[in-house]
Amino acid sequence: MLKQRVLTALVLAPLVIAGIFFLPLQLFVIAVAGVTLLGHWEWTKFVAASSRFSAFVFPAIILVGSLFALPITENGLQLTAVSGSALAIAGAVWWLVATIMVLRYPKGTSWWADSNAAQQGFGVLTLLPFLWSVLLLRAYNYDASPYLGAKMVLLVCLLVWAADTGAYFAGKTFGKRKMAPSVSPNKTVEGLIGGLIAAVAVTLAVAQYFSIPFSSLTMLGVVALVTSFASVLGDLAESMFKRVAGVKDSGSILPGHGGILDRIDSLTAAFPVFTVLYFWLA
């Protein structure tokens, strides 16, 4: 299993980085939308519906409709667009709500555990803001600096990967106190702290290396800290939804890793939170 995970990561990481930097913006939009649609399909495993197809139709229509309703030109994807900002903010607010749901679990599930509409809505709130946050960052200041947005997208990815890696090693070495045993028994408070420290350190180093503009190191550190904490919540939230649905993995498309959602769960929370905080604080 570990060998499969490493081999898959060694293949995926260069492809992701190449796509971020070298795909023309329009093709980048299509690629991220495709990944998001796959995520929506896998989300149907968490939905109490008569069929997975029926649970997929509504989110797919909303996602595809948003691509036609909102501008996807370089200028139209700037965060100053009211519609784009609203989606990013909606994502950040959703993760505040999801935090409460995770902290209360298994209490408070009765109103949504068997609700088709609520579970589909959770999927839309998880994946649609993720899609548009990635696109907004990629298009940031595109006319003046075509690769600045790519660097910012990669920065968020590196932040999340650092948080995951730091949490794994800190948890293995020092982990004693369970963080959310009812949701994810293997996660520890020590692992969380190690992940947050690693994420902040990597963010500060990479931001300076890439010459990403920010008002101060302190503010960027705050943004990194909150974003890395949100990424942990993304992972915990998916674990919660899987437990309620009684499934182990969201899919099997990635050998050793499970499904698309199993790989981007942390990113779905990190991107909206980072996007909003970076443009407001950093």
Secondary structure as GFF3:
##gff-version 3
##sequence-region A 1 282
A	DSSP	alpha_helix	2	22	.	.	.	ID=ss1
A	DSSP	alpha_helix	25	43	.	.	.	ID=ss2
A	DSSP	three_ten_helix	44	46	.	.	.	ID=ss3
A	DSSP	alpha_helix	52	69	.	.	.	ID=ss4
A	DSSP	alpha_helix	82	104	.	.	.	ID=ss5
A	DSSP	alpha_helix	116	138	.	.	.	ID=ss6
A	DSSP	alpha_helix	148	174	.	.	.	ID=ss7
A	DSSP	beta_strand	178	180	.	.	.	ID=ss8
A	DSSP	beta_strand	184	188	.	.	.	ID=ss9
A	DSSP	alpha_helix	189	209	.	.	.	ID=ss10
A	DSSP	alpha_helix	217	245	.	.	.	ID=ss11
A	DSSP	alpha_helix	260	280	.	.	.	ID=ss12
###
